């Protein structure tokens, strides 16, 4: 994080700001760093506390820290600084914070790790919380998809986008929403953490397809109608980045959804098939010239 | 060909519904057809016409909201069914040997079906985009729709020639 970062934020809205507002942007950066450090240290502490349990797959740890890196890159640092004047950079930050980071963080299985690390009583409280009606509602794929896609449409089709760059409070809330809604959405569709109310594959597919459609429709729409104050070329480049970058993450989501189906429907080993039984497939293949 | 492998799930009692030969045949055809439609929708259009030839535009500004919405859903379905088709293929493969000719026939039929659909519905009915701009469209449309019909017929012929002998039960 460069030293001038707060001043970079200050140039938002093409008008220099000083005083309390600059302090607000600096405070935002500090809070983001604190949250990232807490998440990084917390995960490591949980791994340490659960060291006696069965081995923890390295790829989950890698996913978690890669996710934190993406979230950090999307919220603070050069990309986020450029995002105040460039719509394309904003979209890159949005892809990192709203799609890639949530995916990687969900694959880090933080709930599973916490359940392993906590003492039994605390783990039971956590399970109770996860089973509560509130959590059950917001982790339903339909609700999570509406929160996620609705947030995006609200951001780009209203004056929120302009408003956000003038107020650090709105900026912080929008970015927190993008990350949290993205996480809930990803976890509800392809999460590896235990989910007592996991929706069926057809339901999750029925949510994912309209979501992908709405994402590409919004990208197409933004191509023609960039937010107020965004140059045409910048708006078009950002919209295309949203379209193709979103596609790349969406394809990963579809693959993970089917991979879950694939391992859940694994056939039982064919040990009790009597030797010599011919399947109809054999007959058919034999028949061919 | 290993008998034990090809009859996996057959008569084992467990997962009877998914593991029988008839349903695996259907699954092979469904896999190929979905994959064929999917690569026509998501790959041929994207890689050849958008990125390669650059005949299509990213977004035709005269497009209506209805066409835009329809395009968004085609797009989402394109990726979804491509991957669905591949996972169905993987599922057939872990249960039995894949009838590759039958699968290939289904893929070709799927590509033909989708190109025909695209040529008729997207280009002509919804007019989401045209194949190419500032040219006489007729030869393009004839070649597009003609090749689609040809592929569909080849695919159906291959499926018909590799159909399983199941009428006897």
Interface residues (C-beta under 8 A of the other chain):
Chain A: X205 X208 X209 X210 X211 X212 X213 X214 X216 X217 X220 X221 X223 X224 X236 X239 X240 X243 X247 X250 X251 X254 X255 X258 X259 X261 X262 X265 X266 X267 X268 X270 X272 X273 X274 X275 X276 X277 X278 X279 X280 X281 X282 X283 X284 X285 X287 X288
Chain B: X1 X3 X4 X5 X6 X7 X8 X9 X10 X11 X12 X13 X14 X15 X18 X19 X21 X22 X24 X25 X58 X59 X61 X68 X69 X71 X72 X73 X75 X76 X77 X79 X80 X83 X84 X87 X90 X91 X94 X95 X96 X97 X99 X101 X162 X164 X165 X166
